[in-house]
Amino acid sequence: MIVLICALVAASVLFYIFYLPGKLHLGVEKTRVAYLRERQEAVYENLRDLNFEYKAGKLPDADYQSLKSSLEEEAATVLAEIARLEKTGAGHPLRSDKGARI
């Protein structure tokens, strides 16, 4: 009896883990520009957090300047790539037709 219950529980767990519904919602296909805009917002948020922590006295001057310059460089790189892609009109999706990441 215990073996039958264990087998039933194991089958239920395996069904729950490996069952694929008939319709899968993959979501909106992102373009490179959309990804870069998300990255831009993340970098800006990191800069705001860095400034807050510096003003709160949690970071020494040297660390603050180092982190701030690296975040500003990343922001400039992202903005330059966004401008380049918008200028050329290249809003290529991040996935090809087969779904593989590019």
C-alpha positions in Angstrom: 0.0 0.0 0.0 2.8 2.4 0.9 4.6 1.6 -2.4 1.4 2.4 -4.3 1.0 5.8 -2.5 4.7 6.7 -3.1 4.4 5.8 -6.8 1.2 7.9 -7.1 3.0 10.9 -5.4 6.0 10.5 -7.6 3.9 10.3 -10.8 2.0 13.4 -9.6 5.2 15.3 -9.0 6.7 14.3 -12.3 3.5 15.3 -14.2 3.5 18.7 -12.4 7.1 19.4 -13.2 7.1 18.2 -16.9 3.6 19.1 -18.1 3.5 21.7 -20.9 0.2 23.4 -21.5 -1.1 23.6 -25.0 -0.6 27.4 -25.3 2.5 29.1 -24.1 2.7 32.9 -23.9 6.2 33.9 -24.8 5.6 37.6 -24.2 6.6 40.6 -26.3 9.6 40.2 -28.5 12.3 42.7 -27.4 14.4 44.7 -29.7 18.0 45.7 -29.0 16.9 49.3 -28.4 14.3 48.2 -25.8 17.0 46.2 -24.0 19.3 49.2 -24.1 16.6 51.5 -22.7 16.1 49.0 -19.8 19.8 49.0 -19.2 19.9 52.8 -19.3 17.2 53.0 -16.6 19.1 50.5 -14.5 22.3 52.5 -14.8 20.5 55.7 -13.9 18.9 54.0 -10.9 22.4 52.8 -9.8 23.7 56.3 -10.1 20.9 57.6 -7.9 21.5 54.9 -5.3 25.3 55.6 -5.4 24.7 59.3 -4.8 22.3 58.6 -1.9 24.8 56.2 -0.2 27.6 58.7 -0.7 25.5 61.5 0.9 24.6 59.2 3.7 28.3 58.7 4.5 28.4 55.0 3.5 31.1 55.4 0.9 34.6 57.0 1.0 35.4 59.7 -1.7 37.7 57.4 -3.7 35.2 54.6 -4.0 32.4 57.1 -4.9 34.5 58.7 -7.6 35.5 55.3 -9.0 32.0 53.9 -9.1 30.5 57.1 -10.4 32.9 57.3 -13.3 32.4 53.7 -14.3 28.6 54.1 -14.2 28.8 57.3 -16.2 31.0 55.6 -18.8 28.5 52.8 -19.0 25.6 55.2 -19.4 27.5 57.0 -22.2 28.1 53.8 -24.0 24.5 52.8 -23.8 23.3 56.2 -24.9 25.7 56.1 -27.9 24.5 52.7 -29.0 20.9 53.7 -28.7 21.6 56.8 -30.8 23.4 54.7 -33.4 20.6 52.1 -33.6 17.9 54.8 -33.8 19.9 56.6 -36.5 20.2 53.5 -38.6 16.7 52.4 -37.8 17.9 49.0 -36.7 15.5 47.7 -34.1 16.5 44.0 -34.5 14.8 41.5 -32.2 17.0 39.8 -29.7 15.9 36.4 -30.9 15.9 34.8 -34.3 13.0 32.9 -35.9 14.0 29.7 -34.1 14.0 31.4 -30.7 17.8 31.2 -30.2 19.4 34.1 -28.5 21.6 36.2 -30.8 
